């Protein structure tokens, strides 16, 4: 399996039937998980991961309600990534508060990222940073791979652990962030992310 070391981008779409029209090469489509969608209304129903540079720019993707990236891998995958194994991904898009980049990054690497890897069914994760010179609403992306028949178990674990000693929070993170559990809707039309 080939490892992707190039930039990737995340795109979110509404429920529109033609929301992903034209997004066929170098992309993998995902649906927002039903258990998460039931929790509260969300502006997105579908997501796509693309290999940046081999597809249309984020702003021109038809039906996109949010685009973020391109993101560059920061380190190798933690855990044992396996493209063929995962049933769900957690996509977490975040920013540090102004002037808090170093403290935020330390908290994320030392505390939050390992906490995410300890969630039920999570077996691998990787962090990315916004590419140099790129502009976008988020500077950080984390992708976690899960193997669970019902992602509700992980959703419930986050709700129960968040802000406790099992998953401490930080005052260095911006209040503007997005975290989405998604499940694949079809085969990759590009190389695997692992």
C-alpha positions as CSV (number, residue, x, y, z in Angstrom):
1,X,0.0,0.0,0.0
2,X,1.4,3.4,-1.0
3,X,1.8,6.0,1.7
4,X,0.6,9.6,0.9
5,X,3.1,12.2,2.0
6,X,1.7,15.0,-0.2
7,X,-0.8,17.6,0.9
8,X,-4.5,16.7,1.4
9,X,-7.6,18.8,1.7
10,X,-10.9,18.3,3.5
11,X,-14.2,19.3,1.9
12,X,-17.7,19.3,3.4
13,X,-20.9,19.2,1.4
14,X,-24.6,19.7,2.1
15,X,-27.3,17.1,1.3
16,X,-27.7,18.4,-2.2
17,X,-27.9,15.4,-4.6
18,X,-25.3,17.0,-6.9
19,X,-23.1,18.2,-4.1
20,X,-20.1,16.0,-5.1
21,X,-20.6,16.3,-8.9
22,X,-17.2,16.4,-10.6
23,X,-15.3,15.2,-7.6
24,X,-14.2,11.8,-9.0
25,X,-10.4,11.7,-9.2
26,X,-8.1,11.5,-6.2
27,X,-10.9,11.6,-3.7
28,X,-12.7,9.5,-1.1
29,X,-16.2,10.4,-0.1
30,X,-17.7,10.0,3.3
31,X,-21.0,10.5,5.0
32,X,-21.4,12.1,8.4
33,X,-22.3,9.3,10.8
34,X,-26.0,8.9,11.6
35,X,-25.3,8.8,15.4
36,X,-23.5,12.2,15.2
37,X,-26.1,13.7,12.9
38,X,-28.8,12.8,15.3
39,X,-27.1,14.7,18.1
40,X,-27.9,18.2,16.7
41,X,-28.4,19.7,13.3
42,X,-25.2,20.0,11.2
43,X,-24.6,22.1,8.1
44,X,-22.8,19.2,6.4
45,X,-23.9,15.7,5.4
46,X,-20.9,14.5,3.3
47,X,-17.2,15.0,3.3
48,X,-14.3,14.3,0.9
49,X,-10.6,13.9,1.4
50,X,-8.6,14.8,-1.7
51,X,-5.0,14.7,-2.7
52,X,-4.3,18.4,-3.2
53,X,-2.8,19.5,-6.5
54,X,-4.5,16.6,-8.4
55,X,-8.0,18.0,-8.1
56,X,-9.9,21.3,-8.5
57,X,-9.0,24.1,-5.9
58,X,-11.1,24.0,-2.8
59,X,-13.1,27.1,-3.7
60,X,-14.3,25.6,-7.0
61,X,-15.6,22.3,-5.8
62,X,-19.3,22.2,-6.7
63,X,-21.6,22.2,-3.6
64,X,-18.8,22.6,-1.0
65,X,-20.1,24.3,2.1
66,X,-16.6,24.3,3.7
67,X,-13.1,23.6,2.4
68,X,-9.9,23.4,4.5
69,X,-6.3,22.8,3.5
70,X,-4.1,21.9,1.9
71,X,-2.6,20.2,4.9
72,X,0.9,18.7,5.1
73,X,1.6,15.6,7.3
74,X,3.5,16.6,10.5
75,X,4.8,13.2,11.5
76,X,4.3,9.5,10.6
77,X,1.1,7.8,11.6
78,X,0.8,6.8,15.3
79,X,-0.5,3.3,15.9
80,X,-1.1,0.8,13.1
81,X,-2.8,2.6,10.2
82,X,-4.7,0.3,7.8
83,X,-6.8,1.7,5.0
84,X,-8.7,-1.7,4.6
85,X,-9.7,-1.9,8.2
86,X,-11.3,1.3,9.2
87,X,-15.1,1.7,9.4
88,X,-15.0,5.4,10.5
89,X,-12.7,8.4,10.6
90,X,-12.7,11.3,13.0
91,X,-11.7,14.5,11.2
92,X,-10.7,17.2,13.7
93,X,-10.0,20.8,12.4
94,X,-8.6,23.2,15.0
95,X,-6.8,26.4,15.7
96,X,-4.8,27.8,18.6
97,X,-5.8,31.0,20.2
98,X,-3.7,34.0,19.0
99,X,-0.2,33.8,20.6
100,X,-0.8,30.3,22.0
101,X,0.6,28.2,19.1
102,X,3.4,26.6,21.1
103,X,1.4,25.8,24.2
104,X,-1.5,24.5,22.0
105,X,0.8,22.3,20.0
106,X,2.4,20.9,23.2
107,X,-1.0,20.1,24.7
108,X,-2.2,18.5,21.5
109,X,0.9,16.3,21.0
110,X,1.4,15.4,24.7
111,X,-2.2,15.1,25.9
112,X,-5.0,15.4,23.4
113,X,-3.7,13.3,20.5
114,X,-2.9,10.3,22.8
115,X,-6.3,10.7,24.5
116,X,-7.9,10.4,21.0
117,X,-5.9,7.3,20.3
118,X,-7.3,5.7,23.5
119,X,-10.9,6.1,22.3
120,X,-12.9,2.9,21.8
121,X,-12.1,1.4,18.4
122,X,-9.3,3.9,17.5
123,X,-6.2,2.2,16.3
124,X,-4.3,5.0,14.4
125,X,-4.0,8.7,14.0
126,X,-2.0,11.4,12.3
127,X,-1.7,15.2,12.6
128,X,-1.4,17.7,9.7
129,X,-0.6,21.4,9.5
130,X,-1.8,24.0,7.0
131,X,0.7,24.2,4.2
132,X,3.0,27.2,4.2
133,X,1.5,30.1,2.4
134,X,-2.0,28.5,2.3
135,X,-5.0,30.4,3.7
136,X,-8.0,28.8,5.3
137,X,-10.2,28.7,8.3
138,X,-8.1,26.0,10.1
139,X,-4.4,25.5,10.7
140,X,-4.5,22.0,12.1
141,X,-6.1,18.7,11.1
142,X,-6.0,15.4,12.9
143,X,-7.3,12.2,11.4
144,X,-8.1,9.2,13.6
145,X,-9.0,5.7,12.2
146,X,-11.6,3.6,13.9
147,X,-12.8,0.0,13.6
148,X,-16.2,0.0,15.3
149,X,-19.6,-1.4,14.1
150,X,-21.3,1.5,15.9
151,X,-19.3,4.7,16.2
152,X,-21.8,5.8,18.9
153,X,-19.5,4.1,21.4
154,X,-16.7,6.6,20.6
155,X,-19.1,9.5,20.4
156,X,-20.4,8.6,23.9
157,X,-16.8,8.2,25.2
158,X,-15.8,11.7,24.1
159,X,-18.9,13.1,25.7
160,X,-18.2,11.3,29.0
161,X,-14.4,12.0,29.0
162,X,-14.2,15.6,27.7
163,X,-13.0,17.9,30.4
164,X,-12.2,15.1,32.8
165,X,-8.7,13.7,33.8
166,X,-9.3,11.1,31.0
167,X,-9.4,13.9,28.4
168,X,-8.4,17.3,29.8
169,X,-9.1,20.4,27.8
170,X,-7.0,23.5,27.3
171,X,-7.5,27.2,27.3
172,X,-5.1,27.5,24.3
173,X,-7.6,26.2,21.7
174,X,-9.8,28.5,19.7
175,X,-13.5,28.1,20.3
176,X,-13.9,27.8,16.5
177,X,-13.3,24.1,15.6
178,X,-14.9,21.3,13.8
179,X,-14.9,17.6,14.6
180,X,-16.8,15.0,12.5
181,X,-17.1,11.3,12.6
182,X,-17.5,10.1,9.0
183,X,-17.9,6.7,7.3
184,X,-16.7,5.8,3.8
185,X,-19.3,5.7,1.0
186,X,-17.2,4.0,-1.6
187,X,-13.8,3.0,-2.7
188,X,-10.8,5.4,-3.0
189,X,-10.3,7.0,-6.4
190,X,-6.8,7.8,-5.2
191,X,-4.0,6.1,-3.3
192,X,-4.6,5.2,0.4
193,X,-3.9,7.8,3.1
194,X,-1.7,5.3,5.0
